[in-house]
Amino acid sequence: MNVMGPQMARTVRNQKIDTRSARTKLTERREPYWTVLSTGCALGYRRGAKGGTWIARLRDDDGKQHYEAIGAADDALGADGFNAFSFQQAQERARGVFARKARELAGEFAPDDGPYTVAKALDAYFSERERRGSKGLAKDRAAANVRILPELCNIEIGKLTTKRLRDWHARLAAAPRLARVGRLTKSRNARAVDPGDGDAVRARRSTANRTLTILKAALNHAFHEGRVTSDESWRRVKPFRGVDAPVVRFLSEDECRRLVNSCEGVFRDLVRAALLTGCRYGELIRMRTSDFGFDAGTITVRESKAGKPRHVALTDEGRQLFTTLTAGKLARDLVFLRHDSRPWAASHQQRPLNAASKRAKVEPVATFHILRHTYASSLAMRGVPMGVIAAQLGHADTRMTEKHYAHLSPNYIADTVRAALPKFGIVEPTTVIPIRPEWVG
C-alpha cells in the first residue's frame, strides 16, 4: 500500500469544506462530506448541530474501509492544531493517520495494543538503542524512570501539548535534587535547591535539559516510526539556555602530588594511571597486560565510552608505571587489582578517593572525572593541539575538547596584545604576595 508521507503532500482544495464559511452552508448529516486526498485515502467532514468534526478514511488492498477521528473542525474555535483543526491541518493529520495505519496493516506493529503512551515510546526507543549497542543506555533508562515516567508515562503521545511539556520541563528544573540510592539508603531523599545558589540552579536546569533530550529522542523515534502524526508539540519546547557552560575543575601539580601520596596501597596505582593517561576509571579497571605496548610506549583502550578502541601515548613516567605494574603478569591478566587480588568494581573508587582528598586537603574532593580533566588541562596549557588531546581522550572530534579546554590553551590574541601594548607605568609596584587558590578550574 503506497501512502504519501506528510513531507511529500500537497494541500487538496474542496470549495465545499475548505473554509469555515463554506461549511456553515452544508446540511447536518451523519454521512461525512468526503475529499479524496490520494488513492484509497480520504478526509471527511461531518456536520453536526454544535460544529463539525474531521474523519480520516483508508481503504486497504482488500477493499476494507478503516476510519479514525481526527478532531474538531475550527467551526467555533480558532484552529490551533490540537483542539480544533483547519481543513489544511486536518489533511496533515490525516496523512499521518494513513501512514501509521498502513504500517499497522503491513504488520510492523499491532493495531490493537492500545493508546501509544509516553511509556511505550520510551520502551521502544530504548529497545532500539539496545539493538544498536548504544552507549549510556542504563543511565538514560534510570533518568527516564525517575524524571519522565512518574508524570508523563500514561499520556498518549498524540495528546501531548507544548504547554504540558513546557510545564513539566520547568517543574523538573525547580525540583529538589535527588540523592543516590545505595546499600544503606532504600529511598531517595530530596535535597532542596537554594534559588540563590546560581551554580545549583544551573545544575538543575542542565539536568532538566538532558532529560528533555531523552524524551525528545523517544518521541522523535515514535514519530519516524509512524506512531504519531506530528512532532510539533515537542519541537516547540526549547531547552534552557546558557546552563551547560563547562566549569572545569582540575588539580594543580602540587595537589596531584599530595593526592597521590595520600592514597593507600594499590589504589595509588589507579590514581597515578588516571593522571598519566586521562583514562576513565572504567577503562582502567578493564585494562589487561596485553594492552600495554612497551616498545611503542602506548596503552590500548579496547572498550571506550564511544565504542571505539584508541591508543594513548605514554610519557616516560607513564611507561615506567605500566612496566612495573605488568611485570611478571600473563597477557590476559588485569593490570589493576584490589589488595585482595579481586577486580575493581564500578562502586569501589570514590570512597578511598574521598579519604585521600581529605588527607591531602584537596577540596572539593577529587573524582576520577577530575583526574581526567587534570590530564587534559595540563596538555592544553602547554599548547598541545586540540586534535591531539581529543585523540588521547577518545573524543569523536574536537568539539567537546574545545568546549572544555580551548580557553586554557596559549591564546594568540592575548599574547599579541601583551607583547604590543606599551608599559605605561601607571600602576605602582607592590610587595603584596597573592595567595594562590587551591581550585584552579
N, C-alpha and C positions, 0 to 999 in steps of 0.2 A: 504494500500500500504506500503510495507516494503522497506525502503530506507536506505542503510548503511550509518551511520554518518562518518564524516571525521576522528574521533578518532579511528574508527574500520577498516578503509580502508587499503588495501594493494595496491601497485603500480602495475598496469597491464602493461605487456610488449607487444609491437607490433613493430616488426623489420622494418616495412614499414614507420612508422611515429615517432618512439620514439627518433630519433636523427635528428639534423639539416641536416647532410649529406645525410641521408636516404631520407628525404623529398624532397631534390633537384632532386631526380630521378623520382619523381612522375609526372604524366601528369596533366597539368592545366585542371580543370573541375569544373562545378557548383556543382555537387553532391559530398559531403564530403566523405572522406575515414573514415569509422567508426570503432571504437573499443568498444566492449561491456564491460562495467565495472561491471555491475551486471544485474539481471533480469529486463528488461524494461528500463535500463539506459545505454546510450552510449555517447561516446565522439567522435566528428567528426573533421577532419582536411580538410579544403577547400583550395586547392592550387590555388593561383592567380598569375597574372603577376608581382606583386610587393611584393610578400610574401604571407604567409598563415595566416589563422585565425582558431581559435578553436570554436566549437559549441557544446552545450550540448543538448541531445535529451532524453525526458522522455515519455514513453508510459504509459498512465493511465489504470485503470482497465477495461475501456470500449474500449481500443484499440486505443484511440486517441493519436496522437503524439504532444508533446509540445517542442518547440525549444527555445533556448536562447543563444545569442552570449556570449562567454567567453572573447575574446580579441585576440590580435595579437599573432601569434607564434613568437618564437625567431629566425626567419629566417634571419633577418637583424640586429636586436638589441639584446643585451645581455638580458637574462631572469632576470627580476627584480621583477616579481610578480605583477606589476602594468601596465607598458606599453607593456611588452612582457612576454609571458609565455612559459616555457619549457613544455614538454609532462607531466612530473610529476606534475608541478604546475597547469597545465590545468585540470588534473584529480582531484586535491584537490578542485579547484574552482568549477568544475562541480558537485562534490558530494554535495557541499554546495547549489548549484542551485537545485539539485534533492530534497534535504531535504526541502528547502523553498517551492518549487513547490508542493510537496506532502502535506504540511501543508495548502497551499492555496486550493488545491483540496479537502481537508478534511473540509474546511470551517472555519479554525482558523482565517483567515483574508482575506479581499477582494483582489483578484488578480489585480483589475483594479483601485487601489487607487493611482496610480501614483508613481513616484520615492519616495523611503523611505529616507527622508531627516533627517538631524540632529534635526530639529524642531519636526518632527513626533516621532523620537526616544526619545527625551526628554519628550514629552507629554505622550507617552506610559509608560515610566519609572515612571514618577510622578503619573500617574493614578494607576499603580500597587502598588506604595508605599502608596498612599491614601487608596487603598483597604485593605492593610495590617495594616493600622493605624500607619504608620511610623512617628516618631517624627522629628521635624526640617524641615518639608516639605515646609512650607511657606517661610522659609529663603532660602532654596536651589532653589526654584522656582524663587525668586527675584534675586538671584545671576545669574541664567541662563538667565533671561530676560535682565540683564544689561551687562553681561560679555561674554556670549556664543552666544546667538541668533543674535545680531547685525552683527556679522561677519560670522557665520557658518550656520545660520538657513536653507538656501536653498540648501546646499550642500548635495548631495546624499551620504549616509554613505559608500557605496561601492566604492566611488571615493575619499574618504579622504586619503590623503597620510601622511606619517610620517613627511615629511618636512613641509607640510601645518600646521599640528598640533603643531609641534615644534615652528614654526614661530609665530603662534597665542599665544602659551604659553609664549614666550619671550616678545611679544608686550604687553601682559596682565601684565607682571611683571614690564614693564617700563612705563606703562600708568599712568597718574596722578590719584591721589586718588579722589574719588567722594564723595562730601558732601551729607549728608542725605537730603531727601526731606521732608519738614514739611508743616505746615499750611501756613506759611508765605513765603515759597520758592516753586515755581512751577517747577523749573528745577534744575538739579544737576550742581553745579559749580565745575569744576575740580580744584584740588589743586595739583600743580606740586610737584614732589618728588625731593628733593635735592640729587643728586647722591653721594654727600659726606657724607650724613647722613646715617650711617650704619644701624641704627635701622629702619629708614624709608624704606630703600631698602629691609631689611629683611622682614618687614611687607608686602610690596607689593609682594615679592616672595612667602611669606606664603599664601597670598590671591590667587595668581595665582595657587598654588598647590591645595588649597581647591577647586577651580573652576575646575581644571583638574580632580580632583577626582569625581566631579559630572558628568562631561562629560563622563569620562571613565565608570562610573557605568551605564549611559544611553546606551552607545554603547555596553557594555557587555550584557545588557539586550536584546538589539536588536539581538546580535549575538546568544545568547542562545535561542531566540525565532525563529531563522532561517531566520531573515530578512537580514542578510549579511553573506557571505561565509567565511570570515576570520576576525580575530581580530588583525592581525599582525601590521597593520599601527599604531594603538594607543597603542598596547602593548609595542612598542619600544620607546614610549615617556615617559621619566623619569622626576619626579619632581625635583625641585631644592633641593640640599642637605644642611643640617645644618641651615635651616631657621626657624625651629619650636622649637628651644631650649627654654624652658619655662623661661620667665622673670617674676617672681612672685613679684608683688607689694603687700605688706601688711603693716598694720599700727602698730606702737608701742603702748604700753599700754597708754602712755601719749597722743598720738594722738587720740586713741579711746575715752578717757575721754573728751578731748577738742571737738571732733566732736559731741559726744552725747550732751554735754552741749550747743553746738551751734545750735542744731536742735530745731525747734519751734513746739509747740503743740503736736498733736497726731503723727506727723511724727517721733518724737523722739522714740516712742514705736517701730516703724518699724525698725529703725536703731539699737536699743537695741536688738531686737529679732534676727536680722541678725547676730550680733556679738556673741550672746549667743547660736545660733543653727547652723549657717553655711548654713541656707536655702536660696534658691534663692528668689528674690523679688516676682516672680510669685507664688511660693509655699506659701509664707507668706500671700499674699493678698487673696488667696483662702481658707485659714485655717479657720475652724469653731470651736466653743466652744467644741463640742464633740471630736475634735481631741486632746484635752489636757487631759492627764491622770494624775490626781493629785497623786493618790496612787503610781503609777509606776514611776512618775517623768519623763514622756516622752511626746512627741508630735508625732502625726502620720501625715506623708506627704502622702496623698492619690493619688495625681496626681503629679508625678515627671517627669523629662525630659526623664528618661529611661523607663517610662511607668509602673514602679513597685512601689507599696507603700513601705514606710520604716518608722521605728520608730527611733526618735532622742532622745537620753538621755539628760536630762537637769541637770545642776548644781543647787545648792540651789538658786543661784541668778536667774537662768532661771525659776525655778519653782515659785519663788516669783513673777516674772514679769507676767507669764501667769495666776497665781492665781488672781492677781489684774485685769488683762485685761478681764478675763472671768467671774468675779463676777457679779451675777445678770442677766446673759445672758441665753437665751434659747440654747439648744444643737445645733440647726441649724444656730444660729446667727454667722456672721463673726466676727473673733477676732479683725481684724484691719479695721477701718473705717476712712474716712476723717473727718475733723472738721464739715462738713455739713451733716454727717451721711450717706454719699453716699460711695459706694465701691471705692477702689483704682483701677485705670486702668493701662494699660501697659505703658503709657507715663507720668505718674504722678510723678515718683520718682526722676528723675535726676535733675530737676530744683531746688527743695528745698535742695537736697544733694550738688549741686554746691554752693548754697548760704551758707550752713552750713560749707562747706570746706573752703570757703573764710574767713568766720568769725573765724574759728578755725586755720587758717593759715596752712592748710593741702594741700600740693602741691606735685605732681599733685592732682587734685581734686579726691575725693573718688567716687567709684561706688559701687553698691551692689555686683558686682563680686569681688571687692577688699575686701569688708567686709567678703565675703565667704572665700577668700584667708587668711584673717587675722585669722579667726576662725581655719582653718585647719593648718596654720603655727604655731599658738600658741600651738596646740596639738602636732605637730611634734617636736617642740623644747623642749617639756617636756617629750619626749621619748615614746609617745603613739604609739603603733604598727600601721603600715600602714594599716593593715586589719581593725582595729577599725575605723580609720579615713575614709577609703573608705566606710564603712557601714554607718557612720554618714552623709557623703556627698551624698550617693546614687549612688556611682560608681559601675559598674557591677563587677569589680575586682580591684586589686591593681595597675595595670599598670599605669593608669592615675594619681593615687595618688602618686606613687613613682616618676613619671616623674616630678611632680611639687614640692613635699615636702620632698623627701627622703634625699636631701642634707642638710636639716635643722635638721634632727634627730641627736642625740648624736652619734658620729662616733667611733666605737670600735678601728679602726686603729689609728685615731688621738689621742684618749685617751691613748692608749697603748704607742705610741711614746712619748707623753708629760710626761707620768709617768716614762718612762725608760731612756730617754736621760738626761745625767748629765747637771748640770748648769755650764757652762764653765767660767762665769764671764768675758766675753769679750765685753759685752755691758754696757756702763756707765749709771747709773741711771739718770733720767731726771725729771725736775719739770714741763715740758710742759703737760698741760691737753688737750687732743684732744677734738674737738667739734664733738659731735655725729651727723651724718647726719639725717635729717628727714626721708628720704626714705631708708628703711632698706630692701627693696626687692632685 
